[in-house]
């Protein structure tokens, strides 16, 4: 695998190399099985960029995010944060780095203590790291509340008094308290109503511009991810199948899974919806405990071929014979598909309806 | 006769301390082969309205006014025994989370045959083979074997298919689907929507689709009602609604969602504030506190649904009507400035 990995970019804040995370399942007399939640992923998060990590449930995207923050112990591979290998670092060695990397969650309610007022919740990281106390901390809390668009009196209130969007603002204020470089945002807007979603997306963008933040933005909603990301990595069953900058990925996806995923996202415009071609994948996501051999997507791929797909794992690579512009995809037949030499299996592509 | 006709439906919930006015007078009708969308955010009353129609409201919920006529007969006035015969046979419902509506201790085959035998005059064997045919119809592989599986042995998408199979078992004339794909992954959502489209087309079924997702509505609904704080604020043929949204809330929703085909250049315009508290009944427009177009009239007087002025032939009456409940509908110039509707597909 090592020969397939492109060298780290010099401007990478985070470098992830052949990262693996396997969970053991079972016990109590049952045979133990291993779920390969993340099974060899390599990518960089560049300083100041937003890297979107998309995929469907169970693809391992959340696990990648948590492993980067070392909330999980990686099974194999390397995580390099700002030049420092943290894959094997001890809790103590990690502590000074923890300030620089923060996480925000889908449901801020479950990550806030219901008995702690918002002011104390935001001040807590400052105290834990010995950065501010007393009136100094209070001042910082007021400052942070203002930054995320909450009134100063929010400090004396409790999480249940806030709506979902406001709670996400509290979560953001707390994660900003330590002036981090990297924020891993795991589905930060997917629990919110659409009218509120936009408020938080805009806030994330404004904060990035103001504080030079780097985001790893993990979500299943491709429309949101495309909107906020500079580059996007697409995951399927523990592997990255494609990485490209956001516009390239949308305009010219190379991996059949990326194509199917893009074509399945509904667009709020009836005329566009009618004129689009839809690739309907058959079947379900296979279990990550027993992933298919060869290319993991081959059981659902509309372009699956009798050779190579079943038994040879495709590597993430630029397409041969064309300008890649950093786009890499893990498909043996990406060139043939793009050039139209391979046709999708019958019945899997729903052609656009004739427009009236 | 109209297949299903809802008129001025009102529903409220009482708790010891307060009353929540969840649905405050909505009207719509559906015909065979038609797909109707009801779109709104959480708490707007969109789910409650259909639970009320089927008589399955929570115990503290009460229909306080209006009618719901199915083939001319008012479901809300009907004795329970009659309603039970219609529910599940002529009208069926699919919910967001299939796990809560399937019985975990009975096999899927048992649950399917139960529905068939309750409503249709068939013996056990015929019901069994019909159950298998239904699972095949909704695209479940190895349908014969899967009849003896329990709900937890199915994946989320397959479970939703089982729910749809149960709902369509008696060939209902109306299917109400409440966020049927919200809990599913997007590639699975595409499969389920394709299945629903196909059912409407081939069985001439009427589909009422309740969702928060404007993209889903755009892809499948003929007509769409936008709901806010228990009322419809705008209703129009789906094409017209997306091309010419006139209610500030509809306009706001469209500008706040990121579009896959728009990319970074699109600046999201959130709707300020948060949805209103439904324990009070405002004298004016419920959206006024969040609305940039609100005037004194918006606060004083409740706007009713009226045909949109100057929208040409489609602004007219009947099924093509475009209605908006607003004292100050969004002016054309603002739609153009926001790049809404026609001429929006520049990017891609």
Interface residues (C-beta under 8 A of the other chain):
Chain A: X56 X57 X163 X165 X193 X194 X195 X196 X197 X198 X199 X201 X202 X220 X222 X223 X224 X226 X227 X228 X246 X247 X250 X251 X260 X261 X262 X263 X264 X265 X266 X267 X268 X269 X270 X271 X272 X273 X278 X280 X281 X282 X283 X284 X285 X350
Chain B: X41 X42 X141 X155 X156 X157 X158 X185 X186 X187 X188 X189 X190 X191 X193 X194 X212 X213 X214 X215 X216 X217 X218 X219 X238 X239 X242 X243 X252 X253 X254 X256 X257 X258 X259 X260 X261 X262 X263 X264 X266 X267 X268 X269 X270 X271 X272 X274 X275 X344 X345 X348
